[in-house]
Amino acid sequence: MQPLDKEYSDELKKVADAIQASDELAKYLEEEEEADYLALREKYEPLINKVHHEVAAKNPLQLVAMEESIFDASFEGLYLPRVLGYSVLRGEIHENYKYVRPQNHFRNALMAICNSANFDILKKRIGQTIQVGFALSSDIWITNLINSFDNKKIRYFLQSQKLDKYRVLADRKTGYIRYQRQFDAENYITAEFPEDLAGLHSHFSRLKTFLLYRTQLEGVDNSSILPHMKDFVKNKKLWDTREHMEIMGVFCGYWPMEDWMKKEGKNAMSSCRKNLEEFDEHWFKFLLERFSTDQPPSPATDQQWSAIFDRKVSDESAAYFDLVTFVHEKGIEDEETQETVRSFHNQRQGLSLVNECVRKSIHQYFARDVKELVPQQYTRFFEVTRLYPVYMDIFANQQFNQDLKDLSMGYIRKCLKVFTDKRGKDYQDIKKFVSTTFQDLGFLTEKQTVELFKTRRKRKKPTA
């Protein structure tokens, strides 16, 4: 956690002073009406939120420090329910939807709320958050937290937030995902840059998520992160590990490439290629993971990765980047490209990781073309599919064929939602194309084709 800059601390102090001097607080303390506290919240929470947004945009590594600064009683508990939600969602969870490690920030935020003089009002806004946070935490951790309070009212409230239904994995997963959606528009993700191997193992997943997340945001300033990233890349204590390699892959592939990254990134990656056992396997598994996300490798990311892979080192990763660089320069329509891909693929086992990455890379060309098309551009889709048989023959891979089928069927169904006139030219063109081409490609049988275009009868409403 990075300490909060003085300019933010000063700004928050001004807000706290304004709260304490406000007429709204004076009225609330005198009359103790909930409506008066809500008026206080309506006026001053936006000011705290403004500081939070600024820190999140420009200095995200200081977010936890910023949030813990408003635990002070002078803020009267304002904004703490929001902070509690952020703290729940920042924790790393494993496949059973439990925290990998205890969440101290969640505990601290919850204790700040429970110890607030305004707890009776605040607790009305935090029930769902605590339920999800407790669902992800261990029973021992929850028990220790509850027992740390002397106030029986608080202990009873917290105990009531442990829901039995969240003991079931499916319900716990559903509850977490539903809760997470409420924060989709919020910028709250932060991370820590480790300095030793123990820290790398602990903070790896969160740091990786954070770096990818920052590439998706618009209007943010990442300059405060770069010095920490530079130290991370150059830190030889962390070199030659899978975790360092993957963080390097995210940073050097998805962030704008700067001159220092080419030199320092190449040094670190060369050492990793030499000293990390089964480097190629780790690297291609990383690529395959990226292909399965909404940020798959593209020609731009391949170009940046290629810059940090020294060609003087001969391994499968170098051979892979030589191939995809050639493909990106020539295009998949070029016959020389097709023969080069065929030769590369045939020289390796069909189910090898590197060949799987090659197939995914080629599939991305088709995916980028098709996903950009609107239904009115279906003739362009017909043109794209002309290359399907070429690469289906090169790879002879069932999963590649299935991926092309799923991509194509998604587009056809999108077209059929638009072209509903079965006698219209557009509908008939699509039907004729699918009836011949999709059957030739093995995407659909004759029976499935008939079913796809069959008119569905509307059920008649039962008469009274």
Secondary structure, DSSP 8 states (H G I E B T S, - for coil): -----HHHHHHHHHHHHHHHH-HHHHHHHHH--HHHHHHHHHHHHHHHHHHHHHHHHH-GGGHHHHHHHTTSGGGTTTTHHHHHHHHHHHS-B-TTS-BSS--HHHHHHHHHHHTSTTHHHHGGG-HHHHHHHHHHS-HHHHHHHHHT---HHHHHHHHHT--GGGGSHHHHHHHHHHHHHTTTT---------SSHHHHHHHHHHHHHHHHHHHH-SS---TTTHHHHHHHHH-TTSTTSHHHHHHHHHHHHHS---HHHHHHHHHHHHHHHHHSTTHHHHHHHHHHHHHTSSS---HHHHHHHHHTS-TTS-SHHHHHHHHHHHHHHH-TTSHHHHHHHHHHHHTS-TTSHHHHHHHHHHHHHHHHHHHT--GGGHHHHHHHGGGHHHHHHHH--HHHHHHHHHHHHHHHHHHHHH---TTSHHHHHHHHHIIIIIHHHTS--HHHHHHHH-----------
